[in-house]
Amino acid sequence: MWLWCKGFNSTLREGNVTHHEYMQVGKGRDVGLNQISLFEAKIANGNGEQTLSRDIYRLGHRFDFFRMLSCYFTTVGFYFSTLITVLTVYVFLYGRLYLVLSGLEEGLSTQKAIRDNKPLQVALASQSFVQIGFLMALPMMMEIGLERGFRTALSDFILMQLQLAPVFFTFSLGTKTHYYGRTLLHGGAEYRATGRGFVVFHAKFADNYRFYSRSHFVKGIELMILLLVYQIFGQSYRNVVAYVLITISMWFMVGTWLFAPFLFNPSGFEWQKIVDDWTDWNKWISNRGGIGVPPEKSWESWWEKEQEHLRHSGKRGILVEILLALRFFIYQYGLVYHLNITKNNTSFLVYGISWLVIFVILFVMKTVSIGRRKFSANFQLVFRLIKGLIFLAFVSILITLIALPHMTVQDIIVCILAFMPTGWGLLLIAQACKPLVHRVGFWGSVRTLARGYEIVMGLLLFTPVAFLAWFPFVSEFQTRMLFNQAFSRGLQISRILGGQRKDRSSNNKELCKLVNLLSNELAFGSVRKLARGYEIVMGLLLFTPVAFLAWFPFVSECCSTKLSAEVYRFLVFLVGRGRIKFVLVATALLICMSHLHLKSGTEEWQI
């Protein structure tokens, strides 16, 4: 950034900048996704600061037309065009959301001239062909074709698609857009150390979440909600082909922004590493922050660091941040009128009742938070009883809504899609107004609500990855895809991933052992992983009812010694009648009840 500004100033003063070009220079390259993203974030921040500087403004006025175009494309123009590309997707989807929720799309779908518009479908088909990036790939293919031949250019293009190059470039698109746009609003460009270390290692889930939560995951989930709402209430494009041609590129962007870090992560789908990542994630999300606690050790420290750009932002940046957060209220305003329980009521009272529901939920969360701090240590039974009553009240209200006003499953899904973005918008506004929220005394509640949202987003991201890691062939396919060139050169990727050093004198012996180990793993690894998966499922089926019953204090009180004795007599009776299956079930219940007990005083429950 400093060098660029010096070059701009020298050019403005009609000076020359000497540039020495070398044919061979040895330098460490960024070949890991996290290192590449940090480097692109640093460059995007620098271009954002250049856009706000006077130097670019003066250069644009003094350059001739061709030099102005060259300067634009090689500096800030590339990032500005990237920002406009992503903003176009947002504008399109929010426009479709308005058409769907306002009823205009339903009115347009009744007109035959619009519904059966074949030229429109042909135009959309050609547009989608351009959207997949073929037009952008033509200059690259022409350059490779002129240098090495068009057959080589075609083979390289196909190889890039097989190596998931579109996934990588779409993901880097989100990195550039986020950091460039945030620098335009709030400033705060900083140096980010990328490192030159050995990059063939497994990045933990918590590390990936810290790197890409705000830049990719939040935006990907927002686009996914927009596409889901458009799918549920969309009426114009009944033709499946037209709908796919319109939304395929956006679904591809959503999938790339959400799961590309795990796809390009070495050993990202190995079950043991997934279990270790889950343990590390739970430890990180539950640790308390404070002075001296780094963001890598605590979620609270990381969350506070993510808001530093708001502290140094001006009033204009804070105002724009609040205005951008208001877009999340559109979901609630439009979706509550499409519920079956509202019965097509367009009164403003429906919208007011929806806000009342949100405030009641926030009040209950605040009450539970206060109760946990004041009563969880000395009055643990009372606190657990209160939580049980709140849960039973919630279930009773839900059953009543389903029985009386005939609330459907779609209504429940629509309520989630309506209220979750509203809560996130309130969080963004509270973060922008942090000094005011601090003075009022609600910052602790904001932190608790933010932690809840982070846990939900983490579960949405972790569940598909864990499900794919349950199948052994997914990990093998990913390793082959990431290290295809290394496999073709005969490198031992298992040694690199294992990180073990071998003695040169025992290379042949170790190679024989490695071949035997790989053969055993190929023969029995899949069976072992499948068996482990079944054991986990059976353990969850057995443990879930026991943990649910242990949540209620009265269950442990009912499991007294006298009740156990009666169950033993019943077992003897079943054995005498030959009911062996019932004996096994009753024995399991007896073991569960014998372990459902409280410690003396106010200690924790044991299961």
C-alpha positions as CSV (number, residue, x, y, z in Angstrom):
1,M,0.0,0.0,0.0
2,W,2.8,2.4,1.0
3,L,4.8,1.5,-2.2
4,W,1.7,2.0,-4.4
5,C,1.1,5.5,-2.9
6,K,4.8,6.4,-3.5
7,G,4.5,5.3,-7.1
8,F,1.3,7.3,-7.5
9,N,2.9,10.5,-6.1
10,S,6.0,10.0,-8.3
11,T,3.8,9.6,-11.4
12,L,1.8,12.7,-10.6
13,R,5.1,14.7,-10.3
14,E,6.1,13.4,-13.8
15,G,8.7,11.1,-12.3
16,N,9.8,7.6,-13.4
17,V,9.8,4.5,-11.3
18,T,12.5,2.0,-12.1
19,H,11.3,-1.7,-12.3
20,H,13.8,-4.5,-12.5
21,E,12.5,-7.8,-14.0
22,Y,14.3,-11.1,-13.2
23,M,13.9,-14.3,-15.0
24,Q,14.4,-16.6,-12.0
25,V,13.7,-15.5,-8.4
26,G,13.2,-18.0,-5.6
27,K,10.4,-17.1,-3.2
28,G,8.0,-19.0,-1.0
29,R,4.6,-19.2,-2.6
30,D,1.2,-19.2,-0.9
31,V,-0.3,-22.6,-1.8
32,G,-2.8,-23.1,1.1
33,L,-6.3,-21.7,0.9
34,N,-6.0,-19.8,4.2
35,Q,-2.7,-18.2,3.2
36,I,-4.1,-17.2,-0.2
37,S,-7.2,-15.7,1.4
38,L,-5.1,-13.7,3.8
39,F,-3.0,-12.4,1.0
40,E,-6.1,-11.5,-1.1
41,A,-7.7,-9.8,1.9
42,K,-4.5,-7.7,2.4
43,I,-4.5,-6.6,-1.3
44,A,-8.2,-5.9,-1.2
45,N,-7.8,-3.7,1.8
46,G,-5.0,-1.8,0.1
47,N,-7.1,-1.2,-3.0
48,G,-10.0,0.0,-0.8
49,E,-7.7,2.6,0.7
50,Q,-6.4,3.6,-2.8
51,T,-10.0,4.1,-3.9
52,L,-10.5,6.6,-1.0
53,S,-7.2,8.4,-1.7
54,R,-6.7,11.6,-3.7
55,D,-4.0,10.1,-5.8
56,I,-6.3,7.9,-7.8
57,Y,-8.6,10.8,-8.3
58,R,-5.9,13.0,-9.7
59,L,-4.4,10.3,-11.8
60,G,-7.8,9.6,-13.4
61,H,-8.1,13.3,-14.3
62,R,-4.6,13.6,-15.8
63,F,-4.1,10.3,-17.6
64,D,-5.0,10.0,-21.3
65,F,-7.8,7.6,-22.1
66,F,-5.8,4.4,-22.7
67,R,-3.5,4.9,-19.7
68,M,-6.6,5.6,-17.6
69,L,-8.1,2.3,-18.6
70,S,-4.9,0.5,-17.9
71,C,-4.6,2.1,-14.4
72,Y,-8.3,1.3,-13.7
73,F,-8.1,-2.3,-14.6
74,T,-4.7,-3.0,-12.9
75,T,-5.6,-1.3,-9.6
76,V,-9.0,-0.4,-8.1
77,G,-11.1,-1.2,-11.2
78,F,-10.7,-5.0,-10.9
79,Y,-12.0,-4.9,-7.2
80,F,-14.7,-2.4,-8.0
81,S,-16.0,-4.6,-10.8
82,T,-15.9,-7.6,-8.4
83,L,-17.9,-5.7,-5.9
84,I,-20.5,-4.7,-8.5
85,T,-20.8,-8.3,-9.6
86,V,-21.7,-9.6,-6.1
87,L,-24.0,-6.6,-5.5
88,T,-25.8,-7.5,-8.7
89,V,-26.6,-10.9,-7.3
90,Y,-28.0,-9.3,-4.1
91,V,-30.1,-6.8,-6.0
92,F,-31.5,-9.5,-8.2
93,L,-32.5,-11.8,-5.3
94,Y,-33.9,-9.0,-3.2
95,G,-35.9,-7.9,-6.2
96,R,-37.2,-11.4,-6.7
97,L,-38.1,-11.5,-3.0
98,Y,-40.1,-8.3,-3.3
99,L,-42.0,-9.6,-6.4
100,V,-42.8,-12.9,-4.6
101,L,-43.9,-11.5,-1.2
102,S,-45.8,-8.6,-2.7
103,G,-47.9,-10.8,-5.0
104,L,-46.7,-9.1,-8.2
105,E,-45.2,-12.3,-9.4
106,E,-48.4,-14.2,-8.9
107,G,-50.2,-11.6,-10.9
108,L,-47.7,-11.8,-13.7
109,S,-47.9,-15.6,-13.8
110,T,-51.6,-15.5,-14.7
111,Q,-50.8,-13.7,-18.0
112,K,-50.2,-16.3,-20.8
113,A,-48.0,-14.0,-22.8
114,I,-45.5,-13.9,-19.9
115,R,-45.8,-17.5,-18.8
116,D,-45.2,-19.0,-22.2
117,N,-42.5,-16.6,-23.3
118,K,-40.1,-18.8,-25.3
119,P,-37.8,-15.9,-26.4
120,L,-37.3,-15.1,-22.7
121,Q,-36.3,-18.7,-22.0
122,V,-33.9,-18.7,-24.9
123,A,-32.3,-15.4,-23.7
124,L,-32.0,-16.8,-20.2
125,A,-30.3,-20.0,-21.6
126,S,-27.7,-17.9,-23.4
127,Q,-27.2,-15.7,-20.4
128,S,-26.6,-18.7,-18.2
129,F,-24.1,-20.0,-20.7
130,V,-22.2,-16.8,-20.2
131,Q,-22.7,-16.9,-16.4
132,I,-20.8,-20.1,-16.0
133,G,-17.6,-18.2,-16.9
134,F,-17.0,-19.4,-20.5
135,L,-16.8,-15.9,-21.8
136,M,-14.2,-15.0,-19.1
137,A,-12.2,-18.2,-20.0
138,L,-11.9,-17.3,-23.7
139,P,-9.0,-14.9,-23.3
140,M,-7.1,-17.5,-21.2
141,M,-7.7,-20.2,-23.8
142,M,-6.6,-17.9,-26.6
143,E,-3.4,-17.0,-24.8
144,I,-2.5,-20.6,-24.1
145,G,-3.5,-21.6,-27.6
146,L,-1.2,-19.0,-29.2
147,E,1.7,-20.0,-27.0
148,R,1.4,-23.8,-26.7
149,G,-1.3,-24.9,-29.1
150,F,-5.1,-25.0,-29.0
151,R,-5.1,-28.7,-28.1
152,T,-3.1,-28.0,-25.0
153,A,-5.3,-25.0,-24.2
154,L,-8.4,-27.2,-24.4
155,S,-6.8,-30.0,-22.2
156,D,-5.7,-27.4,-19.7
157,F,-9.2,-25.9,-19.5
158,I,-10.7,-29.3,-18.9
159,L,-8.1,-30.1,-16.3
160,M,-8.9,-26.9,-14.5
161,Q,-12.6,-27.8,-14.3
162,L,-11.7,-31.2,-12.9
163,Q,-9.5,-29.6,-10.3
164,L,-12.4,-27.4,-9.2
165,A,-10.9,-24.1,-10.4
166,P,-14.3,-22.5,-10.7
167,V,-14.9,-23.3,-7.0
168,F,-11.7,-21.6,-6.0
169,F,-12.2,-18.5,-8.1
170,T,-15.8,-18.1,-6.9
171,F,-14.6,-18.4,-3.3
172,S,-11.8,-15.8,-3.9
173,L,-14.5,-13.5,-5.4
174,G,-16.2,-13.4,-2.0
175,T,-12.9,-12.6,-0.2
176,K,-12.1,-9.6,-2.5
177,T,-15.7,-8.3,-2.2
178,H,-15.9,-8.5,1.6
179,Y,-12.6,-6.8,2.4
180,Y,-12.8,-4.2,-0.3
181,G,-16.3,-3.2,0.6
182,R,-15.6,-3.1,4.3
183,T,-12.5,-0.9,3.7
184,L,-14.6,1.5,1.6
185,L,-17.1,1.9,4.5
186,H,-14.9,1.9,7.6
187,G,-11.2,2.0,6.5
188,G,-8.8,0.1,8.6
189,A,-6.5,-1.6,6.2
190,E,-3.8,-3.6,7.9
191,Y,-0.9,-5.9,7.2
192,R,-1.8,-9.6,7.4
193,A,1.1,-12.0,7.8
194,T,0.5,-15.0,5.5
195,G,3.6,-16.9,6.3
196,R,5.8,-19.1,4.1
197,G,5.5,-22.4,6.0
198,F,4.7,-25.9,5.0
199,V,1.1,-25.8,4.0
200,V,0.1,-29.5,3.6
201,F,-1.6,-29.7,6.9
202,H,-5.2,-30.0,8.2
203,A,-6.8,-26.8,9.2
204,K,-9.2,-27.1,12.1
205,F,-12.9,-26.3,11.8
206,A,-12.6,-23.5,14.3
207,D,-9.7,-21.9,12.3
208,N,-11.8,-22.0,9.1
209,Y,-14.7,-20.6,10.9
210,R,-12.7,-17.7,12.2
211,F,-11.2,-16.9,8.8
212,Y,-14.4,-17.1,6.7
213,S,-17.3,-16.5,9.0
214,R,-18.0,-12.9,8.1
215,S,-16.6,-12.9,4.6
216,H,-18.3,-16.0,3.3
217,F,-20.4,-18.0,5.7
218,V,-22.8,-15.3,6.7
219,K,-23.3,-14.1,3.2
220,G,-23.7,-17.6,1.9
221,I,-26.4,-18.4,4.4
222,E,-28.2,-15.1,3.5
223,L,-28.2,-16.0,-0.2
224,M,-29.4,-19.5,0.7
225,I,-32.4,-18.1,2.6
226,L,-33.2,-15.8,-0.3
227,L,-33.2,-18.7,-2.7
228,L,-35.3,-20.9,-0.3
229,V,-37.9,-18.2,0.0
230,Y,-37.9,-17.7,-3.7
231,Q,-38.3,-21.5,-4.2
232,I,-41.2,-21.7,-1.7
233,F,-43.3,-18.8,-2.8
234,G,-42.1,-18.4,-6.4
235,Q,-44.8,-18.7,-9.1
236,S,-43.5,-17.2,-12.3
237,Y,-41.1,-19.9,-13.4
238,R,-43.1,-23.1,-13.2
239,N,-40.9,-24.5,-15.9
240,V,-38.1,-26.4,-14.1
241,V,-35.6,-25.7,-16.9
242,A,-36.1,-21.9,-16.6
243,Y,-35.8,-21.9,-12.8
244,V,-32.6,-23.9,-13.0
245,L,-31.1,-21.6,-15.6
246,I,-32.0,-18.6,-13.4
247,T,-30.7,-19.9,-10.1
248,I,-28.0,-22.4,-10.9
249,S,-25.1,-19.9,-10.8
250,M,-26.4,-18.5,-7.4
251,W,-26.7,-22.0,-5.9
252,F,-23.2,-22.7,-7.1
253,M,-22.0,-19.5,-5.4
254,V,-23.8,-20.4,-2.1
255,G,-22.3,-23.9,-2.1
256,T,-18.9,-22.6,-2.9
257,W,-18.9,-19.9,-0.2
258,L,-20.2,-22.3,2.5
259,F,-18.1,-25.5,1.8
260,A,-15.0,-24.6,-0.3
261,P,-12.8,-24.2,2.8
262,F,-13.5,-27.8,3.8
263,L,-13.2,-29.1,0.3
264,F,-9.7,-27.6,-0.1
265,N,-8.6,-28.6,3.4
266,P,-6.2,-31.6,3.5
267,S,-7.8,-34.6,5.4
268,G,-10.9,-32.5,5.7
269,F,-13.2,-35.6,5.6
270,E,-11.3,-38.0,7.8
271,W,-13.5,-39.1,10.7
272,Q,-11.0,-38.9,13.5
273,K,-10.0,-35.4,12.5
274,I,-13.6,-34.4,12.3
275,V,-14.1,-35.6,15.9
276,D,-11.0,-33.6,17.0
277,D,-12.3,-30.6,15.2
278,W,-15.7,-30.8,17.0
279,T,-14.0,-31.1,20.4
280,D,-11.8,-28.1,19.6
281,W,-14.8,-26.1,18.3
282,N,-16.8,-26.7,21.5
283,K,-13.8,-25.6,23.6
284,W,-13.3,-22.5,21.5
285,I,-17.0,-21.4,21.4
286,S,-17.5,-21.9,25.2
287,N,-14.3,-20.3,26.5
288,R,-14.7,-16.9,28.1
289,G,-12.6,-14.0,26.7
290,G,-10.8,-11.2,28.5
291,I,-7.6,-9.3,28.7
292,G,-4.7,-11.3,27.3
293,V,-6.9,-14.1,25.8
294,P,-6.1,-14.4,22.1
295,P,-8.9,-14.9,19.5
296,E,-7.6,-18.4,18.7
297,K,-8.5,-19.5,22.3
298,S,-11.9,-17.9,22.9
299,W,-14.9,-17.0,20.8
300,E,-15.6,-13.9,22.9
301,S,-12.1,-12.4,22.1
302,W,-12.6,-13.2,18.4
303,W,-16.0,-11.7,18.4
304,E,-14.8,-8.5,20.0
305,K,-11.9,-8.3,17.5
306,E,-14.3,-8.7,14.6
307,Q,-15.9,-5.4,15.6
308,E,-12.7,-3.3,15.8
309,H,-13.4,-1.7,12.4
310,L,-16.6,-0.2,13.8
311,R,-14.8,1.5,16.7
312,H,-12.6,3.5,14.3
313,S,-15.3,4.2,11.7
314,G,-17.0,7.5,11.3
315,K,-20.6,8.5,11.7
316,R,-21.2,8.0,8.0
317,G,-19.9,4.5,8.1
318,I,-22.0,3.6,11.1
319,L,-25.1,5.0,9.5
320,V,-24.5,3.0,6.3
321,E,-23.9,-0.1,8.4
322,I,-27.3,0.4,10.2
323,L,-29.1,1.0,6.9
324,L,-27.6,-2.2,5.4
325,A,-28.8,-4.1,8.5
326,L,-32.4,-3.0,7.9
327,R,-32.6,-5.4,4.9
328,F,-32.9,-8.3,7.2
329,F,-36.3,-6.9,8.4
330,I,-37.8,-7.4,4.9
331,Y,-38.1,-11.2,5.5
332,Q,-40.3,-10.8,8.6
333,Y,-42.5,-8.0,7.1
334,G,-43.2,-10.1,4.0
335,L,-43.3,-13.6,5.3
336,V,-45.7,-13.1,8.3
337,Y,-48.5,-12.3,5.8
338,H,-48.0,-15.6,4.0
339,L,-48.7,-17.8,7.0
340,N,-51.7,-20.0,7.0
341,I,-52.7,-19.0,10.5
342,T,-53.0,-15.3,9.4
343,K,-55.7,-16.4,6.9
344,N,-54.8,-13.7,4.3
345,N,-55.1,-10.9,6.9
346,T,-53.2,-7.9,5.6
347,S,-53.7,-5.8,8.8
348,F,-50.7,-4.1,10.3
349,L,-51.6,-5.8,13.5
350,V,-50.2,-9.0,12.2
351,Y,-46.8,-7.4,11.8
352,G,-47.0,-5.9,15.3
353,I,-47.8,-9.3,16.8
354,S,-44.8,-10.8,15.1
355,W,-42.6,-8.2,16.8
356,L,-44.3,-9.0,20.1
357,V,-43.3,-12.6,19.6
358,I,-39.7,-11.6,19.0
359,F,-39.6,-9.4,22.2
360,V,-41.1,-12.3,24.2
361,I,-38.4,-14.7,23.0
362,L,-35.7,-12.2,23.8
363,F,-37.2,-11.6,27.2
364,V,-37.3,-15.3,28.0
365,M,-33.6,-15.6,26.9
366,K,-32.7,-12.7,29.1
367,T,-34.5,-14.2,32.0
368,V,-32.7,-17.6,31.6
369,S,-29.4,-15.8,31.3
370,I,-29.9,-13.9,34.5
371,G,-31.2,-17.0,36.3
372,R,-28.1,-19.0,35.2
373,R,-25.8,-16.4,36.8
374,K,-27.8,-16.0,40.0
375,F,-29.4,-19.4,40.7
376,S,-27.5,-22.1,38.8
377,A,-24.9,-22.5,41.6
378,N,-27.0,-22.3,44.8
379,F,-30.5,-23.3,43.5
380,Q,-29.7,-25.7,40.7
381,L,-32.9,-27.8,41.1
382,V,-35.1,-24.7,41.0
383,F,-33.3,-23.4,37.9
384,R,-33.6,-26.7,36.1
385,L,-37.2,-26.9,37.0
386,I,-37.8,-23.4,35.6
387,K,-36.1,-24.4,32.4
388,G,-38.2,-27.5,32.2
389,L,-41.4,-25.5,32.7
390,I,-40.3,-23.0,30.0
391,F,-39.7,-25.9,27.6
392,L,-43.1,-27.5,28.4
393,A,-44.8,-24.1,27.9
394,F,-43.2,-23.7,24.5
395,V,-44.3,-27.2,23.4
396,S,-47.8,-26.6,24.7
397,I,-48.1,-23.3,22.8
398,L,-46.8,-25.0,19.6
399,I,-49.3,-27.9,20.0
400,T,-52.1,-25.4,20.5
401,L,-51.2,-23.4,17.4
402,I,-51.1,-26.6,15.4
403,A,-54.5,-27.8,16.8
404,L,-56.6,-24.7,16.9
405,P,-55.5,-22.2,14.1
406,H,-54.3,-25.2,12.0
407,M,-50.6,-24.2,11.8
408,T,-48.7,-26.3,9.3
409,V,-45.2,-27.5,9.0
410,Q,-44.6,-24.9,6.3
411,D,-45.7,-22.2,8.7
412,I,-43.0,-23.3,11.2
413,I,-40.4,-23.2,8.4
414,V,-41.5,-19.8,7.3
415,C,-41.4,-18.5,10.9
416,I,-37.8,-19.6,11.2
417,L,-36.9,-18.0,7.9
418,A,-38.7,-14.8,9.0
419,F,-37.4,-14.4,12.6
420,M,-33.8,-15.6,12.3
421,P,-32.8,-12.8,9.9
422,T,-34.6,-10.3,12.1
423,G,-32.5,-11.3,15.1
424,W,-29.3,-11.1,13.0
425,G,-30.3,-7.6,11.9
426,L,-30.8,-6.5,15.5
427,L,-27.4,-7.9,16.4
428,L,-25.7,-5.9,13.6
429,I,-27.5,-2.7,14.7
430,A,-26.5,-3.4,18.4
431,Q,-22.8,-3.9,17.3
432,A,-22.9,-0.6,15.4
433,C,-24.3,1.2,18.4
434,K,-22.0,-0.6,20.9
435,P,-21.4,2.5,23.2
436,L,-25.1,3.1,23.6
437,V,-25.9,-0.6,24.2
438,H,-23.1,-0.6,26.8
439,R,-24.6,2.3,28.7
440,V,-28.1,0.7,28.7
441,G,-26.6,-2.5,30.1
442,F,-27.7,-5.0,27.3
443,W,-24.3,-5.8,25.9
444,G,-24.1,-9.1,27.8
445,S,-27.5,-10.2,26.3
446,V,-26.2,-9.2,22.8
447,R,-23.2,-11.3,23.4
448,T,-25.3,-14.3,24.5
449,L,-27.6,-13.9,21.4
450,A,-24.6,-13.7,19.1
451,R,-23.1,-16.8,20.6
452,G,-26.4,-18.6,19.9
453,Y,-26.3,-17.6,16.3
454,E,-22.7,-18.6,16.0
455,I,-23.5,-22.1,17.3
456,V,-26.4,-22.5,14.9
457,M,-24.2,-21.4,11.9
458,G,-21.5,-23.8,13.1
459,L,-23.9,-26.7,13.2
460,L,-25.2,-25.9,9.7
461,L,-21.7,-26.0,8.4
462,F,-20.4,-28.9,10.4
463,T,-23.3,-31.4,9.9
464,P,-22.8,-31.9,6.1
465,V,-19.0,-32.2,6.5
466,A,-19.4,-34.8,9.3
467,F,-22.0,-36.7,7.3
468,L,-19.7,-36.9,4.3
469,A,-16.8,-37.9,6.5
470,W,-18.8,-40.9,7.6
471,F,-18.2,-42.4,4.1
472,P,-14.6,-43.5,3.6
473,F,-14.5,-43.0,-0.2
474,V,-15.1,-39.2,0.2
475,S,-11.8,-38.7,2.0
476,E,-9.9,-40.8,-0.6
477,F,-11.5,-38.8,-3.4
478,Q,-10.6,-35.5,-1.8
479,T,-7.0,-36.6,-1.2
480,R,-6.7,-37.7,-4.8
481,M,-8.2,-34.5,-6.1
482,L,-6.0,-32.2,-4.0
483,F,-2.8,-34.0,-4.7
484,N,-3.4,-35.3,-8.2
485,Q,0.0,-34.0,-9.6
486,A,1.8,-35.4,-6.6
487,F,0.3,-38.8,-7.2
488,S,1.3,-38.7,-10.8
489,R,4.9,-38.0,-9.8
490,G,5.0,-40.9,-7.4
491,L,5.1,-38.9,-4.1
492,Q,4.0,-40.5,-0.8
493,I,1.2,-38.2,0.2
494,S,0.4,-40.4,3.3
495,R,3.9,-39.6,4.7
496,I,3.5,-35.9,4.0
497,L,0.1,-35.8,5.7
498,G,1.3,-37.9,8.6
499,G,4.2,-35.5,9.2
500,Q,6.7,-38.3,10.3
501,R,10.4,-38.2,9.5
502,K,12.0,-41.4,8.2
503,D,15.6,-42.5,8.4
504,R,17.3,-42.8,5.0
505,S,19.0,-46.1,5.9
506,S,15.6,-47.8,6.4
507,N,13.8,-46.5,3.4
508,N,13.2,-49.9,1.8
509,K,11.9,-51.5,5.0
510,E,9.7,-48.6,5.7
511,L,8.4,-48.7,2.2
512,C,7.4,-52.3,2.5
513,K,5.7,-51.6,5.8
514,L,3.9,-48.7,4.2
515,V,2.7,-50.9,1.3
516,N,1.4,-53.5,3.8
517,L,-0.3,-50.8,5.9
518,L,-2.0,-49.3,2.8
519,S,-3.2,-52.7,1.7
520,N,-4.6,-53.4,5.2
521,E,-6.2,-50.0,5.3
522,L,-7.8,-50.5,1.9
523,A,-9.1,-54.0,2.9
524,F,-10.3,-53.2,6.4
525,G,-10.5,-49.4,6.7
526,S,-13.9,-49.1,5.1
527,V,-15.3,-51.9,7.2
528,R,-13.9,-50.3,10.4
529,K,-15.3,-46.9,9.6
530,L,-18.7,-48.3,8.7
531,A,-18.8,-50.3,12.0
532,R,-17.8,-47.2,13.9
533,G,-20.6,-45.3,12.3
534,Y,-23.2,-48.0,13.4
535,E,-21.8,-47.9,16.9
536,I,-22.2,-44.1,17.1
537,V,-25.8,-44.3,15.8
538,M,-26.7,-47.0,18.4
539,G,-25.0,-45.0,21.1
540,L,-27.0,-41.9,20.2
541,L,-30.2,-43.8,20.2
542,L,-29.6,-45.1,23.7
543,F,-28.1,-42.0,25.2
544,T,-30.6,-39.4,23.9
545,P,-33.7,-40.7,25.9
546,V,-31.6,-41.0,29.0
547,A,-30.2,-37.5,28.7
548,F,-33.7,-36.1,28.1
549,L,-35.1,-37.8,31.2
550,A,-32.1,-36.6,33.3
551,W,-33.0,-33.0,32.4
552,F,-36.1,-33.3,34.7
553,P,-35.5,-33.5,38.4
554,F,-38.6,-35.5,39.3
555,V,-37.4,-38.5,37.2
556,S,-34.5,-39.1,39.5
557,E,-36.7,-38.8,42.6
558,C,-39.1,-41.4,41.1
559,C,-36.1,-43.9,40.6
560,S,-35.9,-44.9,44.3
561,T,-34.7,-48.1,45.8
562,K,-38.3,-49.3,46.4
563,L,-39.1,-48.8,42.7
564,S,-36.0,-50.7,41.7
565,A,-37.0,-53.6,43.9
566,E,-40.4,-53.8,42.2
567,V,-38.7,-53.8,38.8
568,Y,-36.5,-56.8,40.0
569,R,-39.6,-58.7,41.0
570,F,-41.2,-58.0,37.6
571,L,-38.0,-59.3,35.9
572,V,-38.3,-62.6,37.8
573,F,-41.9,-62.9,36.7
574,L,-41.0,-62.3,33.1
575,V,-38.2,-64.9,33.2
576,G,-40.7,-67.4,34.6
577,R,-43.1,-66.7,31.7
578,G,-40.3,-67.0,29.1
579,R,-40.4,-63.4,27.9
580,I,-36.7,-63.0,27.2
581,K,-37.1,-59.9,24.9
582,F,-39.1,-58.0,27.5
583,V,-36.5,-59.0,30.1
584,L,-33.7,-57.4,28.0
585,V,-35.7,-54.2,27.6
586,A,-36.7,-54.0,31.3
587,T,-33.1,-54.6,32.3
588,A,-31.9,-51.7,30.2
589,L,-34.5,-49.5,31.7
590,L,-33.5,-50.6,35.2
591,I,-29.8,-49.8,34.5
592,C,-30.8,-46.3,33.2
593,M,-33.0,-45.6,36.2
594,S,-30.2,-46.8,38.6
595,H,-27.9,-44.2,37.0
596,L,-30.3,-41.3,37.1
597,H,-29.6,-39.9,40.5
598,L,-28.5,-36.6,42.0
599,K,-25.3,-36.0,44.0
600,S,-25.7,-34.8,47.5
601,G,-26.4,-31.1,47.9
602,T,-26.3,-29.0,44.7
603,E,-23.7,-30.8,42.6
604,E,-24.1,-31.7,39.0
605,W,-26.3,-34.5,37.7
606,Q,-24.7,-37.8,36.7
607,I,-25.8,-40.1,33.9
